[in-house]
Amino acid sequence: MKKNIPELYGSLVFNDKVMKSKLPRDVYKALRKTIENGSHLDLDIANAVAVAMKEWAVENGATHFTHWFQPMTGITAEKHDSFINPVGNGEVIMDFSGKELVKGEPDASSFPSGGLRATFEARGYTAWDPTSPAFIKDDTLCIPTAFCSYSGEALDTKTPLLRSMETINREALRVLKLFGNEDVTRVVSTVGPEQEYFLVDKELFNKRSDLKFCGRTLFGAPAPKGQEMDDHYFGALRPRVSAFMKELDEELWKLGIPAKTKHNEVAPAQHELATIYTTTNVAVDNNQLTMEIMKRVAEKHGLVCLLHEKPFEGINGSGKHNNWSLSTNTGENLLDPDRDPAKNLQFLLFLFATIKAVDVYGDLLRVSVATAGNDHRLGGNEAPPAIVSMFIGDDLEAVLDIVEKDLESEAKEVQTMKPGAKVLPHFIKDTTDRNRTSPFAFTGNKFEFRMPGSALSVSEPNIVINTAVAEVLGEFADRLEGLSGKALEAEIHLLLKEVLRDHRHIVFNGNGYTSEWVEEAHKRGLFDLPSCAEAFPRLIAEKNVELFLKHGIYTKEELFSRYEIKEENYIKTINIEAKTMLSMMKKTFLPSVLSYCKELAETAAKTKAILPNAPISAESKLLEKLSGLYTEISEKTEALAEAEKAAESMEDNIEKVTYFHYTILAKMDDLRSSVDTAEALIPDSFLPYPTYDELLFSV
């Protein structure tokens, strides 16, 4: 049956079209004013909205409502309440009030709080975010909300994100007013995430404890074929994958999520979904929903969606490119360079503000993506290096030269691409190439931050980008406000030159995968934070604390709580992996090696008994090798167990993080090396879990 996509799109969203049809005119106008300008919403208005929202939800099959929020777990949370309200005589009505819409009271002590909440301090509040539309999921009206403690501290990722959006709006407007943009009343950051993921067969997944508990394989000899043939990227979709993607598209479209692009990625069993950009807080909500729905739809197709950054060794991991830009309420993209960017002073101020922000706060960008899973991915020849730099392309590099050396600029001619065969069309060539090795790359009219891992909520990276760029825009405005005409123009040129003098070293258009770049980055004084152990402390570096406090993004207590949560999450993640590894060794793998050794020994003995002169040197050599590996694996297992136990006595979290990274992980890698060697010698029938061959090539 053919589907009407425009009719399907947003059918489960309380969007502007629904609001217009369901709300009284004055209520609709008041709500739009709140959404567009952030003005306060009266309870009377909230009551009217609640009635309309409930009626619409019930019409669409909803029986419950929930305040849908994003605690510091990296995933979403929800508590469902039904609309029913007893009215006597054993009857109920469906009811929903403005108070229930605006405020909820979940337990605040059971979520990560980094010391902000004790177990006995349980009261927390959720508060409606009217800028992100409500939606229906599983017959439940989901109301996007912020989450805070009884004493007012933000316990979620949405609240500081909204604060950062208000901050960049304020500072960007100051810069725009310098150029007479009186019609611009609001600037928003926009984001379009590109979500990578793996699909594996559910039956095979359930046979691997490491995938179930850790989201990644802790062991696994490489399959005979990996990604070396480059034949999976953009390859034809296999039937099960195609069916999954079709249903995923439809489910996302119903929720108003603009799923645009889907394709096979580089690694076998790896894929990507990209959405069209939208306002940052909505894009973050959409991406959280996307990850949840991916998992749910995959199960319906007998699959499991893996969002871990590095589920398989030896092939690419998964990232989530964060495409960031700034737009005005009049529809102008502030990062669009136009035909002659060297003369576009407004564009140059926003570009140079971003350059300075990335240089000064590159450590914060690195911290914003620092997780145990992403450490496996960053710095390999599959993802950007852990050293933050910027790619701007040859055209904008030339603009920097023009500004720095006072050269004459000319509007660049539009270049036409001619493929060479008459039958092929000519088309306009892009102004920049793409540098896949750059962590922070300009791609025509936006910046693509490529460091986030696939499982990450993109709230924190965008909090950092918004706040850092806002800080520099504010510095620019402080210096330029009060000037006009030629005096303003002259001061802008002087300011731009100073930015280049102090911060141009962050720009690097070359290959970020080479060892030469690491050496060069050190010479340039760029932040090199190879792992979480080095990255986490930068969150509470003095300049970074000052940045967040100045703009009201975090209080000092909120910031330090997030530092503590990052450390605890890292420690717990690696500890779970170590325990899983030990369990798999003792309960399944070592007994399997022993069983196969026994089989080899018995086979050799029986052969010798029947045929005394038969050669059994091959069996003997294999038995000898496996016996040696059995001993080696047993010893390394015990060494890991002892190292893991030693961590229990450590009290300082950053000491523990460092120990888990440089000691526990090293022992895990050492153990894995021996196990993978042994696995390659053992028949599949003796192995206690599915191999990479099966996992990567069965869907």
C-alpha positions as CSV (number, residue, x, y, z in Angstrom):
1,M,0.0,0.0,0.0
2,K,1.4,3.4,-1.0
3,K,1.9,5.7,1.9
4,N,1.3,9.5,1.9
5,I,4.5,10.7,3.5
6,P,3.5,14.4,4.0
7,E,0.4,13.1,5.8
8,L,2.4,10.6,7.9
9,Y,5.1,13.1,8.8
10,G,4.6,14.5,12.3
11,S,1.2,12.7,12.7
12,L,2.2,11.8,16.3
13,V,3.5,15.3,17.2
14,F,1.7,18.2,18.9
15,N,3.2,20.6,16.4
16,D,2.3,24.1,15.2
17,K,-0.4,22.8,12.8
18,V,-2.1,20.9,15.6
19,M,-1.8,23.8,18.0
20,K,-3.4,26.2,15.5
21,S,-6.3,23.9,15.0
22,K,-6.8,22.9,18.7
23,L,-6.0,26.1,20.7
24,P,-8.1,29.3,21.0
25,R,-6.4,32.1,19.0
26,D,-5.2,34.1,22.1
27,V,-3.8,30.9,23.7
28,Y,-2.0,29.9,20.5
29,K,-0.4,33.4,20.3
30,A,0.7,33.4,23.9
31,L,2.3,29.9,23.4
32,R,4.0,31.0,20.2
33,K,5.4,34.0,22.1
34,T,6.8,31.7,24.7
35,I,8.3,29.4,22.2
36,E,9.9,32.1,20.0
37,N,10.9,34.7,22.7
38,G,11.2,32.7,25.9
39,S,8.5,34.7,27.6
40,H,6.8,33.4,30.8
41,L,3.7,31.2,30.3
42,D,0.8,31.8,32.7
43,L,-1.0,28.9,34.3
44,D,-4.3,29.8,32.7
45,I,-2.6,29.4,29.3
46,A,-1.0,26.2,30.4
47,N,-4.4,24.8,31.5
48,A,-5.8,25.6,28.0
49,V,-2.8,24.0,26.3
50,A,-3.1,20.9,28.6
51,V,-6.8,20.4,27.7
52,A,-6.1,20.6,24.0
53,M,-3.0,18.4,24.2
54,K,-4.9,15.8,26.1
55,E,-7.8,15.8,23.7
56,W,-5.4,15.4,20.7
57,A,-3.5,12.7,22.5
58,V,-6.6,10.7,23.4
59,E,-7.8,11.0,19.8
60,N,-4.6,9.4,18.7
61,G,-4.9,6.5,21.2
62,A,-2.9,7.8,24.2
63,T,-3.9,6.6,27.6
64,H,-1.0,8.0,29.6
65,F,1.3,10.9,29.8
66,T,4.9,11.3,30.9
67,H,7.4,14.0,31.5
68,W,10.2,12.8,29.2
69,F,13.6,14.0,30.4
70,Q,17.3,13.5,29.9
71,P,19.1,12.8,33.2
72,M,22.9,12.5,33.3
73,T,22.8,8.8,32.3
74,G,23.1,9.8,28.6
75,I,19.7,8.2,27.8
76,T,16.1,9.4,28.5
77,A,13.8,8.7,31.4
78,E,10.1,8.6,31.8
79,K,7.4,7.8,34.4
80,H,3.9,7.1,33.0
81,D,0.7,8.4,34.6
82,S,-2.7,7.6,33.1
83,F,-5.2,10.3,32.2
84,I,-7.9,8.7,34.3
85,N,-9.5,10.6,37.1
86,P,-12.2,8.8,39.3
87,V,-15.5,10.7,39.5
88,G,-17.5,8.3,41.7
89,N,-19.9,5.4,40.9
90,G,-16.9,3.4,39.6
91,E,-16.5,5.7,36.7
92,V,-13.5,7.8,35.4
93,I,-12.9,10.7,33.1
94,M,-9.8,11.5,31.1
95,D,-8.2,14.5,32.7
96,F,-5.0,16.5,32.3
97,S,-4.3,19.9,34.0
98,G,-1.9,22.7,33.3
99,K,-0.1,22.0,36.5
100,E,0.5,18.4,35.4
101,L,1.7,19.7,32.0
102,V,4.1,22.3,33.5
103,K,5.6,20.4,36.5
104,G,6.3,16.8,37.5
105,E,8.0,15.3,40.6
106,P,10.3,12.3,39.8
107,D,12.7,10.9,42.4
108,A,16.0,12.9,42.1
109,S,18.1,10.6,44.3
110,S,18.0,7.6,42.0
111,F,19.7,9.3,39.0
112,P,23.4,10.3,38.7
113,S,23.9,13.6,40.5
114,G,27.6,13.7,41.3
115,G,26.9,14.5,45.0
116,L,24.2,17.1,44.3
117,R,21.5,14.7,45.8
118,A,21.9,12.3,48.7
119,T,19.8,9.1,48.9
120,F,17.5,10.7,51.5
121,E,17.1,13.9,49.4
122,A,14.7,12.4,46.9
123,R,12.5,15.3,45.6
124,G,13.1,16.5,42.1
125,Y,11.2,18.5,39.6
126,T,10.6,18.2,35.8
127,A,9.6,21.4,34.0
128,W,8.0,21.6,30.5
129,D,10.2,22.8,27.6
130,P,7.6,24.3,25.3
131,T,10.2,24.9,22.6
132,S,10.4,21.1,22.0
133,P,7.1,19.7,20.8
134,A,5.2,16.9,22.7
135,F,4.7,13.6,20.9
136,I,3.0,10.2,21.3
137,K,5.1,7.1,21.8
138,D,3.7,3.7,22.8
139,D,0.2,5.2,23.5
140,T,1.8,7.7,25.9
141,L,1.9,11.5,25.5
142,C,5.6,12.4,26.0
143,I,6.2,16.0,27.2
144,P,9.9,17.1,26.8
145,T,11.0,18.5,30.1
146,A,14.0,19.8,32.0
147,F,15.0,18.0,35.3
148,C,16.2,19.8,38.5
149,S,16.7,19.1,42.2
150,Y,14.5,20.4,45.0
151,S,17.2,23.1,45.6
152,G,17.3,24.1,41.9
153,E,20.4,22.4,40.6
154,A,20.2,21.1,37.0
155,L,20.3,17.3,37.0
156,D,19.9,16.8,33.3
157,T,21.6,17.7,30.0
158,K,18.7,19.8,28.6
159,T,18.8,22.6,31.1
160,P,22.4,23.7,30.5
161,L,21.8,23.3,26.8
162,L,18.9,25.7,26.9
163,R,21.0,28.1,28.9
164,S,23.8,27.9,26.3
165,M,21.3,28.7,23.6
166,E,20.1,31.8,25.4
167,T,23.7,32.8,25.8
168,I,24.7,32.5,22.2
169,N,21.4,34.2,21.2
170,R,22.3,37.2,23.4
171,E,25.9,37.6,22.3
172,A,25.2,36.9,18.6
173,L,22.5,39.6,18.5
174,R,25.0,42.1,19.9
175,V,27.3,41.5,17.0
176,L,24.5,41.6,14.4
177,K,23.3,45.0,15.7
178,L,26.7,46.4,14.8
179,F,25.7,45.8,11.1
180,G,22.2,47.4,11.5
181,N,20.3,44.1,11.6
182,E,17.4,45.6,13.5
183,D,14.9,43.1,12.1
184,V,16.8,40.2,13.7
185,T,15.3,39.3,17.1
186,R,16.6,35.8,17.7
187,V,19.6,33.7,16.8
188,V,19.5,29.9,17.3
189,S,22.2,27.3,16.9
190,T,21.2,24.5,14.6
191,V,22.4,20.9,14.5
192,G,22.0,17.9,12.2
193,P,23.5,14.7,13.7
194,E,24.8,11.8,11.5
195,Q,24.2,8.6,13.5
196,E,26.3,5.6,12.8
197,Y,25.4,2.1,14.1
198,F,25.9,-1.7,13.6
199,L,23.2,-4.3,13.1
200,V,23.7,-7.9,14.2
201,D,21.5,-10.9,14.4
202,K,19.6,-11.1,17.7
203,E,20.2,-14.8,18.2
204,L,23.9,-14.4,17.8
205,F,23.9,-11.3,20.1
206,N,22.2,-13.3,22.9
207,K,25.0,-15.9,22.8
208,R,27.7,-13.3,23.6
209,S,27.9,-12.0,27.2
210,D,30.3,-9.2,26.2
211,L,27.8,-7.7,23.8
212,K,24.9,-8.0,26.2
213,F,26.7,-6.5,29.2
214,C,29.2,-4.1,27.5
215,G,27.9,-3.3,24.1
216,R,31.2,-4.4,22.5
217,T,33.1,-7.6,21.9
218,L,35.9,-8.1,24.4
219,F,37.3,-11.0,22.3
220,G,37.2,-12.0,18.7
221,A,39.7,-13.2,16.1
222,P,39.4,-11.1,12.9
223,A,37.2,-12.5,10.1
224,P,39.1,-13.5,6.9
225,K,37.5,-10.4,5.3
226,G,37.0,-7.0,7.0
227,Q,36.6,-3.7,5.3
228,E,39.8,-3.8,3.1
229,M,37.8,-4.2,-0.2
230,D,35.9,-1.0,0.4
231,D,32.8,-2.7,-1.0
232,H,30.4,-2.2,1.9
233,Y,30.4,1.6,1.9
234,F,27.3,2.8,0.0
235,G,26.8,-0.8,-1.2
236,A,23.4,-2.2,-2.0
237,L,21.2,-2.7,1.1
238,R,20.6,-6.3,2.1
239,P,16.9,-7.3,2.4
240,R,16.8,-7.5,6.3
241,V,18.7,-4.2,6.6
242,S,16.5,-2.5,4.0
243,A,13.3,-3.7,5.7
244,F,14.6,-2.4,9.0
245,M,15.5,1.0,7.5
246,K,12.1,1.4,5.8
247,E,10.3,0.8,9.1
248,L,12.7,3.1,11.0
249,D,12.1,5.9,8.5
250,E,8.4,5.7,9.0
251,E,8.5,5.6,12.8
252,L,10.8,8.6,12.8
253,W,8.7,10.5,10.3
254,K,5.6,10.0,12.4
255,L,7.5,11.7,15.3
256,G,8.5,14.6,13.1
257,I,12.1,13.5,13.0
258,P,13.5,14.6,9.6
259,A,15.3,11.3,8.7
260,K,17.0,12.1,5.3
261,T,19.9,9.8,4.4
262,K,20.5,6.1,5.0
263,H,23.4,4.0,3.7
264,N,25.9,1.3,4.4
265,E,29.0,2.6,6.2
266,V,32.6,1.5,5.7
267,A,32.7,-1.6,8.1
268,P,30.7,-4.7,7.4
269,A,27.3,-4.6,9.3
270,Q,27.8,-0.9,9.8
271,H,25.2,1.7,8.7
272,E,24.4,5.4,9.0
273,L,21.3,7.6,9.4
274,A,21.5,11.4,8.9
275,T,18.7,13.9,9.8
276,I,18.1,17.4,8.4
277,Y,19.4,20.1,10.8
278,T,17.0,21.8,13.1
279,T,17.1,23.9,16.3
280,T,19.7,22.4,18.7
281,N,17.5,21.4,21.6
282,V,15.0,19.8,19.2
283,A,17.8,18.1,17.3
284,V,19.1,16.7,20.6
285,D,15.7,15.4,21.6
286,N,15.2,13.9,18.1
287,N,18.6,12.1,18.3
288,Q,17.8,10.6,21.7
289,L,14.5,9.4,20.3
290,T,16.2,8.1,17.2
291,M,18.6,5.9,19.2
292,E,15.8,4.5,21.2
293,I,13.6,3.8,18.2
294,M,16.5,2.2,16.3
295,K,16.9,-0.4,19.0
296,R,13.1,-1.1,19.2
297,V,12.6,-1.4,15.4
298,A,15.7,-3.6,15.2
299,E,14.3,-6.1,17.7
300,K,11.1,-6.4,15.5
301,H,13.3,-7.6,12.7
302,G,15.3,-10.1,14.7
303,L,18.2,-7.7,14.9
304,V,20.1,-5.8,17.6
305,C,21.3,-2.2,17.0
306,L,24.7,-1.6,18.5
307,L,25.5,2.0,19.3
308,H,28.8,1.4,21.1
309,E,31.7,3.4,19.6
310,K,33.8,0.3,19.0
311,P,31.8,-2.9,19.1
312,F,34.4,-4.8,16.9
313,E,38.2,-4.8,16.9
314,G,40.0,-4.4,13.6
315,I,37.3,-2.5,11.8
316,N,35.9,1.0,12.0
317,G,34.0,2.1,15.1
318,S,30.9,4.4,15.0
319,G,30.7,8.1,15.5
320,K,28.1,10.8,15.4
321,H,29.1,13.9,13.3
322,N,27.6,17.0,14.8
323,N,26.8,19.6,12.1
324,W,26.6,23.0,13.8
325,S,25.6,26.4,12.5
326,L,23.9,29.6,13.5
327,S,20.7,31.0,12.0
328,T,18.5,34.1,12.5
329,N,14.8,34.3,12.8
330,T,14.9,36.0,9.4
331,G,16.3,32.8,7.8
332,E,20.0,33.9,7.4
333,N,22.7,31.3,8.0
334,L,25.5,33.3,9.8
335,L,28.2,30.8,8.6
336,D,27.3,31.2,4.9
337,P,30.4,32.9,3.4
338,D,28.7,34.3,0.3
339,R,30.6,34.8,-2.9
340,D,33.2,37.2,-1.5
341,P,33.8,36.2,2.1
342,A,36.9,38.4,2.5
343,K,34.6,41.5,2.2
344,N,31.8,40.0,4.3
345,L,32.8,41.4,7.7
346,Q,29.8,40.0,9.5
347,F,30.6,36.5,8.3
348,L,34.3,37.0,9.2
349,L,33.4,37.9,12.7
350,F,31.4,34.8,13.2
351,L,34.1,32.6,11.5
352,F,36.9,34.1,13.5
353,A,34.9,33.9,16.7
354,T,34.6,30.1,16.1
355,I,38.3,29.8,15.3
356,K,39.3,31.5,18.5
357,A,36.7,29.6,20.5
358,V,38.0,26.2,19.3
359,D,41.6,27.2,20.0
360,V,41.0,28.5,23.5
361,Y,38.4,25.9,24.5
362,G,39.6,22.9,22.5
363,D,40.2,21.0,25.7
364,L,36.5,21.4,26.6
365,L,35.5,20.1,23.2
366,R,37.7,17.0,23.9
367,V,36.1,16.6,27.4
368,S,32.6,16.8,25.9
369,V,33.2,13.6,23.9
370,A,35.3,11.8,26.5
371,T,33.9,8.4,27.3
372,A,35.3,4.9,27.8
373,G,33.9,3.7,24.5
374,N,35.1,6.7,22.5
375,D,38.6,6.3,23.7
376,H,38.8,3.1,21.6
377,R,37.8,5.1,18.5
378,L,39.6,8.5,18.6
379,G,43.1,8.6,17.2
380,G,42.8,5.5,15.1
381,N,42.8,5.7,11.3
382,E,39.0,5.7,11.4
383,A,38.1,8.8,13.4
384,P,39.5,12.2,14.0
385,P,42.6,12.4,16.3
386,A,42.1,13.3,19.9
387,I,44.0,16.5,19.2
388,V,41.4,19.2,18.4
389,S,42.2,21.3,15.2
390,M,40.1,23.0,12.5
391,F,39.8,22.5,8.8
392,I,38.5,25.4,6.8
393,G,39.5,24.5,3.2
394,D,41.7,26.3,0.7
395,D,39.2,29.1,-0.1
396,L,38.9,30.3,3.4
397,E,42.6,29.7,4.1
398,A,43.1,32.2,1.3
399,V,40.7,34.6,3.0
400,L,42.8,34.4,6.2
401,D,45.8,35.4,4.1
402,I,43.9,38.3,2.6
403,V,43.0,39.5,6.1
404,E,46.4,38.9,7.6
405,K,48.4,40.6,4.8
406,D,45.9,43.2,3.7
407,L,45.7,41.7,0.2
408,E,43.1,42.7,-2.4
409,S,40.2,40.3,-2.5
410,E,38.1,39.3,-5.5
411,A,34.8,37.5,-5.7
412,K,35.7,34.0,-6.7
413,E,34.2,32.7,-9.9
414,V,31.8,29.9,-9.6
415,Q,33.6,26.8,-10.8
416,T,31.8,24.2,-12.9
417,M,32.6,20.5,-12.6
418,K,32.9,18.8,-16.0
419,P,33.0,14.9,-15.6
420,G,34.4,14.5,-19.1
421,A,31.7,12.5,-20.8
422,K,29.2,14.5,-22.9
423,V,26.3,12.5,-21.6
424,L,27.1,13.5,-18.0
425,P,25.8,16.8,-16.6
426,H,27.9,19.8,-15.6
427,F,27.4,21.1,-12.1
428,I,28.7,23.7,-9.7
429,K,31.7,22.7,-7.7
430,D,31.8,23.1,-4.0
431,T,34.1,25.7,-2.5
432,T,35.9,23.3,-0.2
433,D,37.0,19.7,-0.3
434,R,36.2,17.4,2.7
435,N,38.9,16.5,5.2
436,R,37.6,13.3,7.0
437,T,40.6,13.4,9.4
438,S,39.7,16.8,10.9
439,P,37.9,17.0,14.2
440,F,36.2,20.3,13.5
441,A,35.7,21.0,9.8
442,F,34.0,23.8,7.8
443,T,31.8,22.2,5.2
444,G,30.4,25.1,3.2
445,N,28.0,26.8,5.6
446,K,28.4,24.9,8.9
447,F,31.0,23.3,11.1
448,E,31.1,19.5,11.4
449,F,32.3,18.3,14.8
450,R,33.4,14.8,14.1
451,M,34.7,13.6,17.5
452,P,31.4,12.6,19.3
453,G,30.9,8.9,19.7
454,S,27.8,7.1,18.4
455,A,26.2,6.5,21.8
456,L,26.7,10.0,23.1
457,S,24.0,12.5,23.7
458,V,25.0,15.5,21.7
459,S,23.9,17.9,24.4
460,E,27.3,18.4,26.0
461,P,29.3,19.1,22.7
462,N,26.7,21.7,21.7
463,I,26.7,23.3,25.2
464,V,30.5,23.7,24.8
465,I,30.3,25.0,21.2
466,N,27.5,27.5,22.0
467,T,29.1,28.8,25.1
468,A,32.7,29.1,23.8
469,V,31.6,30.9,20.6
470,A,29.2,33.1,22.6
471,E,32.1,34.1,24.9
472,V,34.2,35.2,22.0
473,L,31.3,37.0,20.3
474,G,30.8,38.9,23.6
475,E,34.5,39.9,23.6
476,F,34.1,41.2,20.0
477,A,30.9,43.1,20.9
478,D,32.5,44.7,24.0
479,R,35.3,46.0,21.8
480,L,33.2,47.1,18.8
481,E,30.0,48.5,20.3
482,G,29.8,52.3,20.1
483,L,31.7,52.4,16.8
484,S,30.2,52.9,13.3
485,G,31.2,53.6,9.7
486,K,34.8,53.5,8.8
487,A,35.9,53.5,12.5
488,L,34.0,50.3,13.0
489,E,35.4,48.8,9.8
490,A,39.0,49.7,10.8
491,E,38.6,48.2,14.3
492,I,37.1,45.0,12.9
493,H,40.1,44.6,10.6
494,L,42.5,45.1,13.5
495,L,40.5,42.7,15.6
496,L,40.6,40.0,12.9
497,K,44.3,40.4,12.5
498,E,44.8,39.9,16.2
499,V,42.7,36.7,16.2
500,L,44.9,35.3,13.4
501,R,48.1,36.3,15.1
502,D,47.1,34.5,18.3
503,H,44.9,31.6,17.1
504,R,45.6,30.7,13.4
505,H,47.7,27.7,14.7
506,I,44.4,25.9,15.3
507,V,43.8,25.7,11.6
508,F,45.2,22.6,9.9
509,N,44.0,21.5,6.5
510,G,46.3,18.4,6.2
511,N,46.1,14.7,7.2
512,G,45.3,14.4,10.9
513,Y,46.1,10.7,10.9
514,T,49.9,11.1,10.5
515,S,52.5,11.0,13.3
516,E,54.0,14.1,11.8
517,W,50.8,16.0,12.6
518,V,51.0,14.9,16.3
519,E,54.6,16.4,16.4
520,E,53.4,19.5,14.7
521,A,50.4,19.9,17.0
522,H,52.7,19.8,20.0
523,K,54.9,22.5,18.5
524,R,51.8,24.6,18.0
525,G,50.8,24.1,21.6
526,L,47.5,22.4,20.9
527,F,45.8,20.3,23.5
528,D,46.7,16.6,23.3
529,L,44.4,14.6,25.6
530,P,44.7,11.1,24.3
531,S,42.4,9.5,26.9
532,C,39.7,10.2,29.5
533,A,42.4,10.1,32.1
534,E,44.0,13.3,30.6
535,A,40.7,14.8,29.4
536,F,38.5,14.8,32.5
537,P,40.5,17.2,34.7
538,R,40.3,19.8,32.0
539,L,36.6,20.2,32.7
540,I,37.4,21.9,36.0
541,A,40.4,23.9,34.7
542,E,40.2,27.5,36.0
543,K,39.5,29.1,32.6
544,N,36.7,26.6,31.9
545,V,35.1,27.0,35.3
546,E,35.1,30.8,34.8
547,L,33.6,30.4,31.3
548,F,30.6,28.4,32.5
549,L,30.0,30.5,35.7
550,K,30.2,33.8,33.7
551,H,27.5,32.7,31.4
552,G,25.3,30.9,33.9
553,I,25.6,27.6,32.1
554,Y,26.5,25.7,35.3
555,T,26.9,26.7,38.9
556,K,30.2,25.5,40.4
557,E,28.4,22.7,42.1
558,E,26.7,21.6,38.9
559,L,30.0,21.6,37.0
560,F,31.9,19.6,39.6
561,S,29.1,17.1,39.8
562,R,29.4,16.5,36.1
563,Y,33.2,16.0,36.6
564,E,32.5,13.4,39.2
565,I,29.8,11.6,37.1
566,K,32.2,11.4,34.2
567,E,34.9,9.7,36.4
568,E,32.4,7.3,38.0
569,N,30.9,6.3,34.6
570,Y,34.3,5.6,33.2
571,I,35.4,3.5,36.2
572,K,32.1,1.6,36.3
573,T,32.2,0.9,32.5
574,I,35.7,-0.5,32.5
575,N,35.0,-2.4,35.7
576,I,32.0,-4.1,34.1
577,E,34.1,-5.0,31.1
578,A,36.8,-6.5,33.2
579,K,34.4,-8.5,35.3
580,T,32.7,-9.7,32.1
581,M,36.0,-10.7,30.6
582,L,36.9,-12.7,33.7
583,S,33.5,-14.4,33.8
584,M,33.7,-15.4,30.1
585,M,37.2,-16.8,30.6
586,K,36.5,-18.8,33.6
587,K,33.0,-20.1,32.7
588,T,33.2,-20.6,29.0
589,F,36.4,-20.0,27.0
590,L,39.0,-21.8,29.2
591,P,36.7,-24.9,29.5
592,S,36.3,-24.8,25.7
593,V,40.1,-24.8,25.2
594,L,40.4,-27.6,27.6
595,S,37.7,-29.6,25.8
596,Y,39.4,-29.2,22.5
597,C,42.8,-30.1,23.9
598,K,41.2,-33.3,25.4
599,E,39.7,-34.1,22.0
600,L,43.1,-33.6,20.3
601,A,44.8,-35.8,22.8
602,E,42.2,-38.5,22.6
603,T,42.2,-38.5,18.8
604,A,46.0,-38.7,18.7
605,A,46.1,-41.5,21.2
606,K,43.4,-43.5,19.4
607,T,45.1,-43.0,16.0
608,K,48.4,-44.2,17.5
609,A,46.7,-47.2,19.1
610,I,45.1,-48.3,15.8
611,L,48.0,-47.2,13.5
612,P,51.2,-47.3,15.5
613,N,53.3,-45.9,12.6
614,A,50.8,-43.1,11.7
615,P,52.3,-39.6,11.9
616,I,50.6,-37.4,14.6
617,S,53.1,-34.5,14.7
618,A,50.5,-32.0,13.5
619,E,48.1,-33.0,16.3
620,S,51.0,-32.9,18.8
621,K,52.2,-29.4,17.7
622,L,48.6,-28.0,17.8
623,L,48.1,-29.6,21.2
624,E,51.4,-28.2,22.5
625,K,50.5,-24.7,21.2
626,L,47.0,-24.7,22.7
627,S,48.3,-26.1,26.0
628,G,50.8,-23.2,26.1
629,L,48.0,-20.7,25.3
630,Y,45.8,-22.3,27.9
631,T,48.4,-21.7,30.6
632,E,49.1,-18.2,29.2
633,I,45.4,-17.2,29.2
634,S,45.0,-18.7,32.7
635,E,47.9,-16.6,34.1
636,K,46.7,-13.5,32.3
637,T,43.2,-14.0,33.7
638,E,44.5,-14.2,37.2
639,A,46.7,-11.1,36.6
640,L,43.6,-9.2,35.5
641,A,41.6,-10.5,38.5
642,E,44.3,-9.3,40.9
643,A,44.6,-5.9,39.2
644,E,40.8,-5.4,39.3
645,K,40.7,-6.3,43.0
646,A,43.5,-3.8,43.7
647,A,41.4,-1.0,42.4
648,E,38.8,-1.5,45.1
649,S,41.0,0.1,47.7
650,M,41.6,3.3,45.7
651,E,39.6,6.3,46.9
652,D,40.6,9.1,44.6
653,N,38.5,8.9,41.4
654,I,41.0,10.4,38.9
655,E,43.7,8.1,40.3
656,K,41.2,5.3,39.7
657,V,40.4,6.5,36.1
658,T,44.2,6.6,35.3
659,Y,44.7,3.1,36.8
660,F,41.7,1.6,34.9
661,H,43.0,3.1,31.7
662,Y,46.7,2.4,31.9
663,T,46.7,-0.8,34.0
664,I,43.3,-2.6,33.7
665,L,42.7,-1.9,30.0
666,A,46.3,-2.8,29.2
667,K,45.9,-6.2,31.0
668,M,42.5,-6.7,29.2
669,D,44.2,-6.0,25.8
670,D,47.0,-8.4,26.7
671,L,44.5,-11.1,27.6
672,R,42.5,-10.5,24.5
673,S,45.6,-11.0,22.3
674,S,46.2,-14.5,23.7
675,V,42.5,-15.4,23.5
676,D,42.1,-14.2,19.9
677,T,45.2,-16.3,19.0
678,A,43.7,-19.4,20.6
679,E,40.3,-18.7,19.0
680,A,41.8,-18.9,15.5
681,L,43.1,-22.4,16.3
682,I,39.8,-23.8,17.6
683,P,36.9,-25.2,15.5
684,D,33.7,-23.2,15.7
685,S,31.9,-26.2,17.2
686,F,34.1,-25.9,20.3
687,L,33.8,-22.1,20.7
688,P,31.4,-20.9,23.4
689,Y,30.3,-17.9,21.4
690,P,29.7,-16.8,17.8
691,T,32.7,-15.5,15.9
692,Y,33.3,-12.3,14.0
693,D,32.6,-14.3,10.7
694,E,29.1,-14.9,11.9
695,L,28.4,-11.6,13.7
696,L,29.5,-9.4,10.8
697,F,28.3,-11.3,7.8
698,S,25.0,-12.9,8.9
699,V,22.5,-10.1,8.4
